[in-house]
Amino acid sequence: MTDLAEAIGLMAGALTTLSFVPQVHQTWRTKSTRDISLPMFLAFCTGVLLWLIYGIMIRSLPVMLANGVTLILSGAILVMKLRWG
């Protein structure tokens, strides 16, 4: 059961994390962040950082991987928003 739960966690993490790739690409390509909410992305990045810390604390590979990569991708959008916003 643990292997199945970990596989499901890894798949869920991969899908939710990879959903940010098109937004990062679109934002980079257009250099437009007009429709991106700064407060929302600040809150989201903070939440993802806390999930990452939680994943490290409980030693959960799916939680660590998904939130580590999501933090990088959402952080990139946040940096672009701050730079071009």
HTML snippet that shows the backbone in 3Dmol.js (N, CA, C, O; Angstrom):
<script src="https://3Dmol.org/build/3Dmol-min.js"></script>
<div id="view" style="width:600px;height:400px;position:relative"></div>
<script>
const pdb = `
ATOM      1  N   MET A   1       0.812  -1.202   0.000  1.00  0.00           N
ATOM      2  CA  MET A   1       0.000   0.000   0.000  1.00  0.00           C
ATOM      3  C   MET A   1       0.853   1.264   0.000  1.00  0.00           C
ATOM      4  O   MET A   1       0.504   2.250  -0.647  1.00  0.00           O
ATOM      5  N   THR A   2       1.957   1.237   0.715  1.00  0.00           N
ATOM      6  CA  THR A   2       2.835   2.406   0.763  1.00  0.00           C
ATOM      7  C   THR A   2       3.410   2.711  -0.611  1.00  0.00           C
ATOM      8  O   THR A   2       3.516   3.877  -0.992  1.00  0.00           O
ATOM      9  N   ASP A   3       3.787   1.664  -1.371  1.00  0.00           N
ATOM     10  CA  ASP A   3       4.319   1.890  -2.709  1.00  0.00           C
ATOM     11  C   ASP A   3       3.267   2.509  -3.624  1.00  0.00           C
ATOM     12  O   ASP A   3       3.576   3.397  -4.419  1.00  0.00           O
ATOM     13  N   LEU A   4       2.022   2.040  -3.512  1.00  0.00           N
ATOM     14  CA  LEU A   4       0.944   2.605  -4.312  1.00  0.00           C
ATOM     15  C   LEU A   4       0.695   4.061  -3.924  1.00  0.00           C
ATOM     16  O   LEU A   4       0.517   4.916  -4.791  1.00  0.00           O
ATOM     17  N   ALA A   5       0.682   4.336  -2.640  1.00  0.00           N
ATOM     18  CA  ALA A   5       0.466   5.707  -2.173  1.00  0.00           C
ATOM     19  C   ALA A   5       1.584   6.621  -2.661  1.00  0.00           C
ATOM     20  O   ALA A   5       1.327   7.749  -3.080  1.00  0.00           O
ATOM     21  N   GLU A   6       2.817   6.140  -2.609  1.00  0.00           N
ATOM     22  CA  GLU A   6       3.932   6.961  -3.085  1.00  0.00           C
ATOM     23  C   GLU A   6       3.852   7.176  -4.587  1.00  0.00           C
ATOM     24  O   GLU A   6       4.145   8.273  -5.064  1.00  0.00           O
ATOM     25  N   ALA A   7       3.465   6.162  -5.339  1.00  0.00           N
ATOM     26  CA  ALA A   7       3.320   6.307  -6.788  1.00  0.00           C
ATOM     27  C   ALA A   7       2.231   7.318  -7.123  1.00  0.00           C
ATOM     28  O   ALA A   7       2.406   8.154  -8.010  1.00  0.00           O
ATOM     29  N   ILE A   8       1.115   7.244  -6.418  1.00  0.00           N
ATOM     30  CA  ILE A   8       0.030   8.205  -6.639  1.00  0.00           C
ATOM     31  C   ILE A   8       0.496   9.613  -6.273  1.00  0.00           C
ATOM     32  O   ILE A   8       0.195  10.568  -6.989  1.00  0.00           O
ATOM     33  N   GLY A   9       1.222   9.748  -5.174  1.00  0.00           N
ATOM     34  CA  GLY A   9       1.759  11.046  -4.776  1.00  0.00           C
ATOM     35  C   GLY A   9       2.713  11.616  -5.806  1.00  0.00           C
ATOM     36  O   GLY A   9       2.671  12.808  -6.110  1.00  0.00           O
ATOM     37  N   LEU A  10       3.578  10.759  -6.347  1.00  0.00           N
ATOM     38  CA  LEU A  10       4.522  11.218  -7.371  1.00  0.00           C
ATOM     39  C   LEU A  10       3.791  11.650  -8.642  1.00  0.00           C
ATOM     40  O   LEU A  10       4.142  12.665  -9.244  1.00  0.00           O
ATOM     41  N   MET A  11       2.780  10.889  -9.051  1.00  0.00           N
ATOM     42  CA  MET A  11       2.016  11.241 -10.250  1.00  0.00           C
ATOM     43  C   MET A  11       1.248  12.547 -10.033  1.00  0.00           C
ATOM     44  O   MET A  11       1.263  13.427 -10.893  1.00  0.00           O
ATOM     45  N   ALA A  12       0.582  12.673  -8.892  1.00  0.00           N
ATOM     46  CA  ALA A  12      -0.157  13.906  -8.596  1.00  0.00           C
ATOM     47  C   ALA A  12       0.789  15.100  -8.555  1.00  0.00           C
ATOM     48  O   ALA A  12       0.481  16.161  -9.097  1.00  0.00           O
ATOM     49  N   GLY A  13       1.926  14.928  -7.920  1.00  0.00           N
ATOM     50  CA  GLY A  13       2.904  16.009  -7.842  1.00  0.00           C
ATOM     51  C   GLY A  13       3.424  16.399  -9.212  1.00  0.00           C
ATOM     52  O   GLY A  13       3.583  17.583  -9.508  1.00  0.00           O
ATOM     53  N   ALA A  14       3.690  15.403 -10.053  1.00  0.00           N
ATOM     54  CA  ALA A  14       4.194  15.684 -11.399  1.00  0.00           C
ATOM     55  C   ALA A  14       3.156  16.468 -12.208  1.00  0.00           C
ATOM     56  O   ALA A  14       3.493  17.447 -12.873  1.00  0.00           O
ATOM     57  N   LEU A  15       1.904  16.037 -12.148  1.00  0.00           N
ATOM     58  CA  LEU A  15       0.865  16.719 -12.929  1.00  0.00           C
ATOM     59  C   LEU A  15       0.629  18.150 -12.454  1.00  0.00           C
ATOM     60  O   LEU A  15       0.545  19.066 -13.273  1.00  0.00           O
ATOM     61  N   THR A  16       0.522  18.349 -11.153  1.00  0.00           N
ATOM     62  CA  THR A  16       0.269  19.703 -10.661  1.00  0.00           C
ATOM     63  C   THR A  16       1.480  20.607 -10.852  1.00  0.00           C
ATOM     64  O   THR A  16       1.332  21.802 -11.109  1.00  0.00           O
ATOM     65  N   THR A  17       2.666  20.045 -10.730  1.00  0.00           N
ATOM     66  CA  THR A  17       3.882  20.835 -10.920  1.00  0.00           C
ATOM     67  C   THR A  17       4.067  21.213 -12.382  1.00  0.00           C
ATOM     68  O   THR A  17       4.354  22.368 -12.699  1.00  0.00           O
ATOM     69  N   LEU A  18       3.904  20.243 -13.269  1.00  0.00           N
ATOM     70  CA  LEU A  18       4.100  20.513 -14.693  1.00  0.00           C
ATOM     71  C   LEU A  18       3.051  21.474 -15.258  1.00  0.00           C
ATOM     72  O   LEU A  18       3.257  22.058 -16.322  1.00  0.00           O
ATOM     73  N   SER A  19       1.942  21.638 -14.561  1.00  0.00           N
ATOM     74  CA  SER A  19       0.925  22.581 -15.036  1.00  0.00           C
ATOM     75  C   SER A  19       1.447  24.017 -15.035  1.00  0.00           C
ATOM     76  O   SER A  19       0.863  24.877 -15.695  1.00  0.00           O
ATOM     77  N   PHE A  20       2.515  24.292 -14.320  1.00  0.00           N
ATOM     78  CA  PHE A  20       3.088  25.638 -14.291  1.00  0.00           C
ATOM     79  C   PHE A  20       3.994  25.927 -15.491  1.00  0.00           C
ATOM     80  O   PHE A  20       4.259  27.090 -15.794  1.00  0.00           O
ATOM     81  N   VAL A  21       4.463  24.898 -16.165  1.00  0.00           N
ATOM     82  CA  VAL A  21       5.398  25.093 -17.274  1.00  0.00           C
ATOM     83  C   VAL A  21       4.810  25.977 -18.377  1.00  0.00           C
ATOM     84  O   VAL A  21       5.492  26.901 -18.819  1.00  0.00           O
ATOM     85  N   PRO A  22       3.582  25.741 -18.842  1.00  0.00           N
ATOM     86  CA  PRO A  22       3.049  26.633 -19.883  1.00  0.00           C
ATOM     87  C   PRO A  22       2.959  28.099 -19.441  1.00  0.00           C
ATOM     88  O   PRO A  22       3.194  28.998 -20.248  1.00  0.00           O
ATOM     89  N   GLN A  23       2.623  28.349 -18.169  1.00  0.00           N
ATOM     90  CA  GLN A  23       2.532  29.733 -17.689  1.00  0.00           C
ATOM     91  C   GLN A  23       3.905  30.389 -17.647  1.00  0.00           C
ATOM     92  O   GLN A  23       4.051  31.553 -18.019  1.00  0.00           O
ATOM     93  N   VAL A  24       4.910  29.648 -17.196  1.00  0.00           N
ATOM     94  CA  VAL A  24       6.275  30.186 -17.184  1.00  0.00           C
ATOM     95  C   VAL A  24       6.708  30.505 -18.616  1.00  0.00           C
ATOM     96  O   VAL A  24       7.272  31.567 -18.878  1.00  0.00           O
ATOM     97  N   HIS A  25       6.441  29.587 -19.529  1.00  0.00           N
ATOM     98  CA  HIS A  25       6.818  29.794 -20.937  1.00  0.00           C
ATOM     99  C   HIS A  25       6.102  31.007 -21.531  1.00  0.00           C
ATOM    100  O   HIS A  25       6.727  31.849 -22.177  1.00  0.00           O
ATOM    101  N   GLN A  26       4.805  31.089 -21.313  1.00  0.00           N
ATOM    102  CA  GLN A  26       4.006  32.208 -21.847  1.00  0.00           C
ATOM    103  C   GLN A  26       4.473  33.542 -21.267  1.00  0.00           C
ATOM    104  O   GLN A  26       4.617  34.525 -21.993  1.00  0.00           O
ATOM    105  N   THR A  27       4.704  33.567 -19.973  1.00  0.00           N
ATOM    106  CA  THR A  27       5.140  34.811 -19.327  1.00  0.00           C
ATOM    107  C   THR A  27       6.508  35.235 -19.844  1.00  0.00           C
ATOM    108  O   THR A  27       6.734  36.416 -20.108  1.00  0.00           O
ATOM    109  N   TRP A  28       7.414  34.287 -19.990  1.00  0.00           N
ATOM    110  CA  TRP A  28       8.758  34.593 -20.485  1.00  0.00           C
ATOM    111  C   TRP A  28       8.691  35.078 -21.934  1.00  0.00           C
ATOM    112  O   TRP A  28       9.352  36.048 -22.304  1.00  0.00           O
ATOM    113  N   ARG A  29       7.889  34.396 -22.745  1.00  0.00           N
ATOM    114  CA  ARG A  29       7.803  34.725 -24.168  1.00  0.00           C
ATOM    115  C   ARG A  29       7.202  36.105 -24.391  1.00  0.00           C
ATOM    116  O   ARG A  29       7.703  36.871 -25.213  1.00  0.00           O
ATOM    117  N   THR A  30       6.136  36.430 -23.671  1.00  0.00           N
ATOM    118  CA  THR A  30       5.446  37.704 -23.892  1.00  0.00           C
ATOM    119  C   THR A  30       5.984  38.846 -23.027  1.00  0.00           C
ATOM    120  O   THR A  30       5.730  40.018 -23.304  1.00  0.00           O
ATOM    121  N   LYS A  31       6.724  38.490 -21.984  1.00  0.00           N
ATOM    122  CA  LYS A  31       7.223  39.476 -21.013  1.00  0.00           C
ATOM    123  C   LYS A  31       6.069  40.268 -20.396  1.00  0.00           C
ATOM    124  O   LYS A  31       6.243  41.413 -19.978  1.00  0.00           O
ATOM    125  N   SER A  32       4.885  39.642 -20.344  1.00  0.00           N
ATOM    126  CA  SER A  32       3.705  40.297 -19.803  1.00  0.00           C
ATOM    127  C   SER A  32       3.246  39.574 -18.539  1.00  0.00           C
ATOM    128  O   SER A  32       3.014  38.365 -18.543  1.00  0.00           O
ATOM    129  N   THR A  33       3.123  40.338 -17.470  1.00  0.00           N
ATOM    130  CA  THR A  33       2.627  39.786 -16.205  1.00  0.00           C
ATOM    131  C   THR A  33       1.413  40.567 -15.716  1.00  0.00           C
ATOM    132  O   THR A  33       1.037  40.481 -14.547  1.00  0.00           O
ATOM    133  N   ARG A  34       0.816  41.315 -16.604  1.00  0.00           N
ATOM    134  CA  ARG A  34      -0.292  42.202 -16.254  1.00  0.00           C
ATOM    135  C   ARG A  34      -1.443  41.471 -15.571  1.00  0.00           C
ATOM    136  O   ARG A  34      -2.035  41.995 -14.627  1.00  0.00           O
ATOM    137  N   ASP A  35      -1.762  40.280 -16.032  1.00  0.00           N
ATOM    138  CA  ASP A  35      -2.901  39.543 -15.491  1.00  0.00           C
ATOM    139  C   ASP A  35      -2.537  38.603 -14.345  1.00  0.00           C
ATOM    140  O   ASP A  35      -3.375  37.816 -13.905  1.00  0.00           O
ATOM    141  N   ILE A  36      -1.316  38.674 -13.864  1.00  0.00           N
ATOM    142  CA  ILE A  36      -0.884  37.822 -12.757  1.00  0.00           C
ATOM    143  C   ILE A  36      -0.990  38.624 -11.462  1.00  0.00           C
ATOM    144  O   ILE A  36      -0.465  39.733 -11.354  1.00  0.00           O
ATOM    145  N   SER A  37      -1.668  38.049 -10.497  1.00  0.00           N
ATOM    146  CA  SER A  37      -1.874  38.720  -9.214  1.00  0.00           C
ATOM    147  C   SER A  37      -0.640  38.565  -8.320  1.00  0.00           C
ATOM    148  O   SER A  37      -0.272  37.449  -7.951  1.00  0.00           O
ATOM    149  N   LEU A  38      -0.010  39.679  -7.979  1.00  0.00           N
ATOM    150  CA  LEU A  38       1.158  39.643  -7.109  1.00  0.00           C
ATOM    151  C   LEU A  38       0.826  39.093  -5.727  1.00  0.00           C
ATOM    152  O   LEU A  38       1.554  38.229  -5.238  1.00  0.00           O
ATOM    153  N   PRO A  39      -0.248  39.559  -5.071  1.00  0.00           N
ATOM    154  CA  PRO A  39      -0.559  38.993  -3.747  1.00  0.00           C
ATOM    155  C   PRO A  39      -0.805  37.476  -3.798  1.00  0.00           C
ATOM    156  O   PRO A  39      -0.382  36.742  -2.905  1.00  0.00           O
ATOM    157  N   MET A  40      -1.490  37.022  -4.847  1.00  0.00           N
ATOM    158  CA  MET A  40      -1.754  35.592  -4.963  1.00  0.00           C
ATOM    159  C   MET A  40      -0.457  34.819  -5.110  1.00  0.00           C
ATOM    160  O   MET A  40      -0.276  33.803  -4.440  1.00  0.00           O
ATOM    161  N   PHE A  41       0.457  35.272  -5.973  1.00  0.00           N
ATOM    162  CA  PHE A  41       1.700  34.530  -6.176  1.00  0.00           C
ATOM    163  C   PHE A  41       2.619  34.612  -4.966  1.00  0.00           C
ATOM    164  O   PHE A  41       3.354  33.662  -4.696  1.00  0.00           O
ATOM    165  N   LEU A  42       2.600  35.720  -4.230  1.00  0.00           N
ATOM    166  CA  LEU A  42       3.360  35.787  -2.977  1.00  0.00           C
ATOM    167  C   LEU A  42       2.827  34.766  -1.972  1.00  0.00           C
ATOM    168  O   LEU A  42       3.601  34.048  -1.339  1.00  0.00           O
ATOM    169  N   ALA A  43       1.515  34.708  -1.831  1.00  0.00           N
ATOM    170  CA  ALA A  43       0.907  33.747  -0.917  1.00  0.00           C
ATOM    171  C   ALA A  43       1.160  32.317  -1.387  1.00  0.00           C
ATOM    172  O   ALA A  43       1.475  31.441  -0.582  1.00  0.00           O
ATOM    173  N   PHE A  44       1.023  32.086  -2.675  1.00  0.00           N
ATOM    174  CA  PHE A  44       1.223  30.743  -3.215  1.00  0.00           C
ATOM    175  C   PHE A  44       2.656  30.266  -3.002  1.00  0.00           C
ATOM    176  O   PHE A  44       2.875  29.145  -2.543  1.00  0.00           O
ATOM    177  N   CYS A  45       3.631  31.109  -3.332  1.00  0.00           N
ATOM    178  CA  CYS A  45       5.034  30.728  -3.153  1.00  0.00           C
ATOM    179  C   CYS A  45       5.356  30.475  -1.679  1.00  0.00           C
ATOM    180  O   CYS A  45       6.119  29.564  -1.355  1.00  0.00           O
ATOM    181  N   THR A  46       4.786  31.266  -0.805  1.00  0.00           N
ATOM    182  CA  THR A  46       4.992  31.050   0.633  1.00  0.00           C
ATOM    183  C   THR A  46       4.398  29.705   1.052  1.00  0.00           C
ATOM    184  O   THR A  46       5.029  28.947   1.789  1.00  0.00           O
ATOM    185  N   GLY A  47       3.195  29.413   0.586  1.00  0.00           N
ATOM    186  CA  GLY A  47       2.562  28.136   0.891  1.00  0.00           C
ATOM    187  C   GLY A  47       3.352  26.955   0.363  1.00  0.00           C
ATOM    188  O   GLY A  47       3.504  25.948   1.055  1.00  0.00           O
ATOM    189  N   VAL A  48       3.857  27.066  -0.856  1.00  0.00           N
ATOM    190  CA  VAL A  48       4.651  25.986  -1.445  1.00  0.00           C
ATOM    191  C   VAL A  48       5.953  25.797  -0.664  1.00  0.00           C
ATOM    192  O   VAL A  48       6.387  24.666  -0.448  1.00  0.00           O
ATOM    193  N   LEU A  49       6.568  26.890  -0.246  1.00  0.00           N
ATOM    194  CA  LEU A  49       7.782  26.786   0.576  1.00  0.00           C
ATOM    195  C   LEU A  49       7.475  26.044   1.875  1.00  0.00           C
ATOM    196  O   LEU A  49       8.259  25.198   2.303  1.00  0.00           O
ATOM    197  N   LEU A  50       6.353  26.351   2.498  1.00  0.00           N
ATOM    198  CA  LEU A  50       5.979  25.661   3.731  1.00  0.00           C
ATOM    199  C   LEU A  50       5.700  24.184   3.471  1.00  0.00           C
ATOM    200  O   LEU A  50       6.063  23.339   4.290  1.00  0.00           O
ATOM    201  N   TRP A  51       5.061  23.857   2.342  1.00  0.00           N
ATOM    202  CA  TRP A  51       4.852  22.450   1.989  1.00  0.00           C
ATOM    203  C   TRP A  51       6.183  21.741   1.788  1.00  0.00           C
ATOM    204  O   TRP A  51       6.342  20.589   2.192  1.00  0.00           O
ATOM    205  N   LEU A  52       7.140  22.423   1.168  1.00  0.00           N
ATOM    206  CA  LEU A  52       8.468  21.839   0.966  1.00  0.00           C
ATOM    207  C   LEU A  52       9.126  21.550   2.308  1.00  0.00           C
ATOM    208  O   LEU A  52       9.676  20.469   2.515  1.00  0.00           O
ATOM    209  N   ILE A  53       9.069  22.507   3.209  1.00  0.00           N
ATOM    210  CA  ILE A  53       9.642  22.306   4.549  1.00  0.00           C
ATOM    211  C   ILE A  53       8.951  21.139   5.246  1.00  0.00           C
ATOM    212  O   ILE A  53       9.605  20.311   5.880  1.00  0.00           O
ATOM    213  N   TYR A  54       7.637  21.076   5.125  1.00  0.00           N
ATOM    214  CA  TYR A  54       6.874  19.976   5.710  1.00  0.00           C
ATOM    215  C   TYR A  54       7.320  18.632   5.112  1.00  0.00           C
ATOM    216  O   TYR A  54       7.532  17.664   5.843  1.00  0.00           O
ATOM    217  N   GLY A  55       7.458  18.583   3.801  1.00  0.00           N
ATOM    218  CA  GLY A  55       7.901  17.357   3.134  1.00  0.00           C
ATOM    219  C   GLY A  55       9.273  16.907   3.610  1.00  0.00           C
ATOM    220  O   GLY A  55       9.522  15.713   3.779  1.00  0.00           O
ATOM    221  N   ILE A  56      10.157  17.867   3.824  1.00  0.00           N
ATOM    222  CA  ILE A  56      11.493  17.548   4.347  1.00  0.00           C
ATOM    223  C   ILE A  56      11.372  17.000   5.768  1.00  0.00           C
ATOM    224  O   ILE A  56      12.038  16.029   6.125  1.00  0.00           O
ATOM    225  N   MET A  57      10.527  17.623   6.565  1.00  0.00           N
ATOM    226  CA  MET A  57      10.366  17.212   7.961  1.00  0.00           C
ATOM    227  C   MET A  57       9.806  15.792   8.083  1.00  0.00           C
ATOM    228  O   MET A  57      10.215  15.038   8.966  1.00  0.00           O
ATOM    229  N   ILE A  58       8.871  15.428   7.200  1.00  0.00           N
ATOM    230  CA  ILE A  58       8.291  14.089   7.284  1.00  0.00           C
ATOM    231  C   ILE A  58       8.988  13.104   6.335  1.00  0.00           C
ATOM    232  O   ILE A  58       8.619  11.932   6.265  1.00  0.00           O
ATOM    233  N   ARG A  59       9.980  13.587   5.620  1.00  0.00           N
ATOM    234  CA  ARG A  59      10.770  12.771   4.695  1.00  0.00           C
ATOM    235  C   ARG A  59       9.902  12.093   3.634  1.00  0.00           C
ATOM    236  O   ARG A  59       9.987  10.887   3.406  1.00  0.00           O
ATOM    237  N   SER A  60       9.070  12.907   3.000  1.00  0.00           N
ATOM    238  CA  SER A  60       8.183  12.407   1.949  1.00  0.00           C
ATOM    239  C   SER A  60       8.718  12.842   0.586  1.00  0.00           C
ATOM    240  O   SER A  60       8.671  14.021   0.236  1.00  0.00           O
ATOM    241  N   LEU A  61       9.223  11.883  -0.169  1.00  0.00           N
ATOM    242  CA  LEU A  61       9.791  12.195  -1.477  1.00  0.00           C
ATOM    243  C   LEU A  61       8.786  12.880  -2.405  1.00  0.00           C
ATOM    244  O   LEU A  61       9.135  13.887  -3.020  1.00  0.00           O
ATOM    245  N   PRO A  62       7.543  12.373  -2.533  1.00  0.00           N
ATOM    246  CA  PRO A  62       6.601  13.072  -3.420  1.00  0.00           C
ATOM    247  C   PRO A  62       6.352  14.523  -3.012  1.00  0.00           C
ATOM    248  O   PRO A  62       6.290  15.404  -3.869  1.00  0.00           O
ATOM    249  N   VAL A  63       6.213  14.772  -1.732  1.00  0.00           N
ATOM    250  CA  VAL A  63       5.957  16.140  -1.260  1.00  0.00           C
ATOM    251  C   VAL A  63       7.182  17.022  -1.508  1.00  0.00           C
ATOM    252  O   VAL A  63       7.042  18.171  -1.926  1.00  0.00           O
ATOM    253  N   MET A  64       8.370  16.497  -1.256  1.00  0.00           N
ATOM    254  CA  MET A  64       9.596  17.280  -1.463  1.00  0.00           C
ATOM    255  C   MET A  64       9.805  17.587  -2.941  1.00  0.00           C
ATOM    256  O   MET A  64      10.068  18.734  -3.299  1.00  0.00           O
ATOM    257  N   LEU A  65       9.693  16.581  -3.801  1.00  0.00           N
ATOM    258  CA  LEU A  65       9.929  16.795  -5.233  1.00  0.00           C
ATOM    259  C   LEU A  65       8.910  17.752  -5.838  1.00  0.00           C
ATOM    260  O   LEU A  65       9.270  18.716  -6.514  1.00  0.00           O
ATOM    261  N   ALA A  66       7.639  17.474  -5.586  1.00  0.00           N
ATOM    262  CA  ALA A  66       6.595  18.307  -6.201  1.00  0.00           C
ATOM    263  C   ALA A  66       6.722  19.753  -5.760  1.00  0.00           C
ATOM    264  O   ALA A  66       6.643  20.664  -6.585  1.00  0.00           O
ATOM    265  N   ASN A  67       6.916  19.970  -4.477  1.00  0.00           N
ATOM    266  CA  ASN A  67       6.960  21.347  -3.987  1.00  0.00           C
ATOM    267  C   ASN A  67       8.285  22.027  -4.277  1.00  0.00           C
ATOM    268  O   ASN A  67       8.324  23.248  -4.432  1.00  0.00           O
ATOM    269  N   GLY A  68       9.372  21.271  -4.354  1.00  0.00           N
ATOM    270  CA  GLY A  68      10.658  21.863  -4.736  1.00  0.00           C
ATOM    271  C   GLY A  68      10.609  22.400  -6.158  1.00  0.00           C
ATOM    272  O   GLY A  68      11.021  23.532  -6.414  1.00  0.00           O
ATOM    273  N   VAL A  69      10.103  21.589  -7.083  1.00  0.00           N
ATOM    274  CA  VAL A  69      10.015  22.022  -8.480  1.00  0.00           C
ATOM    275  C   VAL A  69       8.948  23.105  -8.649  1.00  0.00           C
ATOM    276  O   VAL A  69       9.155  24.072  -9.382  1.00  0.00           O
ATOM    277  N   THR A  70       7.808  22.943  -7.972  1.00  0.00           N
ATOM    278  CA  THR A  70       6.762  23.967  -8.049  1.00  0.00           C
ATOM    279  C   THR A  70       7.267  25.310  -7.533  1.00  0.00           C
ATOM    280  O   THR A  70       6.940  26.354  -8.096  1.00  0.00           O
ATOM    281  N   LEU A  71       8.062  25.289  -6.465  1.00  0.00           N
ATOM    282  CA  LEU A  71       8.624  26.532  -5.931  1.00  0.00           C
ATOM    283  C   LEU A  71       9.530  27.198  -6.958  1.00  0.00           C
ATOM    284  O   LEU A  71       9.513  28.421  -7.094  1.00  0.00           O
ATOM    285  N   ILE A  72      10.313  26.419  -7.676  1.00  0.00           N
ATOM    286  CA  ILE A  72      11.187  26.980  -8.715  1.00  0.00           C
ATOM    287  C   ILE A  72      10.343  27.612  -9.825  1.00  0.00           C
ATOM    288  O   ILE A  72      10.609  28.739 -10.245  1.00  0.00           O
ATOM    289  N   LEU A  73       9.326  26.885 -10.298  1.00  0.00           N
ATOM    290  CA  LEU A  73       8.506  27.394 -11.397  1.00  0.00           C
ATOM    291  C   LEU A  73       7.662  28.595 -10.981  1.00  0.00           C
ATOM    292  O   LEU A  73       7.628  29.605 -11.684  1.00  0.00           O
ATOM    293  N   SER A  74       6.985  28.489  -9.845  1.00  0.00           N
ATOM    294  CA  SER A  74       6.164  29.621  -9.403  1.00  0.00           C
ATOM    295  C   SER A  74       7.046  30.788  -8.971  1.00  0.00           C
ATOM    296  O   SER A  74       6.666  31.949  -9.129  1.00  0.00           O
ATOM    297  N   GLY A  75       8.216  30.482  -8.430  1.00  0.00           N
ATOM    298  CA  GLY A  75       9.176  31.533  -8.082  1.00  0.00           C
ATOM    299  C   GLY A  75       9.647  32.285  -9.315  1.00  0.00           C
ATOM    300  O   GLY A  75       9.855  33.497  -9.272  1.00  0.00           O
ATOM    301  N   ALA A  76       9.816  31.557 -10.420  1.00  0.00           N
ATOM    302  CA  ALA A  76      10.208  32.213 -11.675  1.00  0.00           C
ATOM    303  C   ALA A  76       9.126  33.186 -12.129  1.00  0.00           C
ATOM    304  O   ALA A  76       9.424  34.299 -12.562  1.00  0.00           O
ATOM    305  N   ILE A  77       7.870  32.760 -12.028  1.00  0.00           N
ATOM    306  CA  ILE A  77       6.765  33.664 -12.395  1.00  0.00           C
ATOM    307  C   ILE A  77       6.748  34.866 -11.468  1.00  0.00           C
ATOM    308  O   ILE A  77       6.545  35.993 -11.919  1.00  0.00           O
ATOM    309  N   LEU A  78       6.959  34.640 -10.179  1.00  0.00           N
ATOM    310  CA  LEU A  78       6.977  35.749  -9.219  1.00  0.00           C
ATOM    311  C   LEU A  78       8.105  36.732  -9.524  1.00  0.00           C
ATOM    312  O   LEU A  78       7.898  37.944  -9.463  1.00  0.00           O
ATOM    313  N   VAL A  79       9.276  36.235  -9.846  1.00  0.00           N
ATOM    314  CA  VAL A  79      10.401  37.109 -10.203  1.00  0.00           C
ATOM    315  C   VAL A  79      10.074  37.914 -11.460  1.00  0.00           C
ATOM    316  O   VAL A  79      10.354  39.111 -11.529  1.00  0.00           O
ATOM    317  N   MET A  80       9.482  37.250 -12.447  1.00  0.00           N
ATOM    318  CA  MET A  80       9.107  37.977 -13.671  1.00  0.00           C
ATOM    319  C   MET A  80       8.057  39.051 -13.353  1.00  0.00           C
ATOM    320  O   MET A  80       8.111  40.154 -13.896  1.00  0.00           O
ATOM    321  N   LYS A  81       7.116  38.728 -12.484  1.00  0.00           N
ATOM    322  CA  LYS A  81       6.096  39.712 -12.086  1.00  0.00           C
ATOM    323  C   LYS A  81       6.750  40.906 -11.408  1.00  0.00           C
ATOM    324  O   LYS A  81       6.408  42.052 -11.701  1.00  0.00           O
ATOM    325  N   LEU A  82       7.682  40.647 -10.511  1.00  0.00           N
ATOM    326  CA  LEU A  82       8.367  41.739  -9.827  1.00  0.00           C
ATOM    327  C   LEU A  82       9.244  42.547 -10.772  1.00  0.00           C
ATOM    328  O   LEU A  82       9.374  43.761 -10.615  1.00  0.00           O
ATOM    329  N   ARG A  83       9.839  41.890 -11.738  1.00  0.00           N
ATOM    330  CA  ARG A  83      10.729  42.575 -12.695  1.00  0.00           C
ATOM    331  C   ARG A  83       9.958  43.336 -13.755  1.00  0.00           C
ATOM    332  O   ARG A  83      10.288  44.481 -14.065  1.00  0.00           O
ATOM    333  N   TRP A  84       8.928  42.705 -14.315  1.00  0.00           N
ATOM    334  CA  TRP A  84       8.209  43.292 -15.446  1.00  0.00           C
ATOM    335  C   TRP A  84       6.844  43.852 -15.067  1.00  0.00           C
ATOM    336  O   TRP A  84       6.174  44.472 -15.893  1.00  0.00           O
ATOM    337  N   GLY A  85       6.424  43.633 -13.802  1.00  0.00           N
ATOM    338  CA  GLY A  85       5.055  43.941 -13.398  1.00  0.00           C
ATOM    339  C   GLY A  85       4.724  45.385 -13.387  1.00  0.00           C
ATOM    340  O   GLY A  85       3.596  45.757 -13.062  1.00  0.00           O
TER     341      GLY A  85
END
`;
const viewer = $3Dmol.createViewer("view");
viewer.addModel(pdb, "pdb");
viewer.setStyle({}, {cartoon: {color: "spectrum"}});
viewer.zoomTo();
viewer.render();
</script>
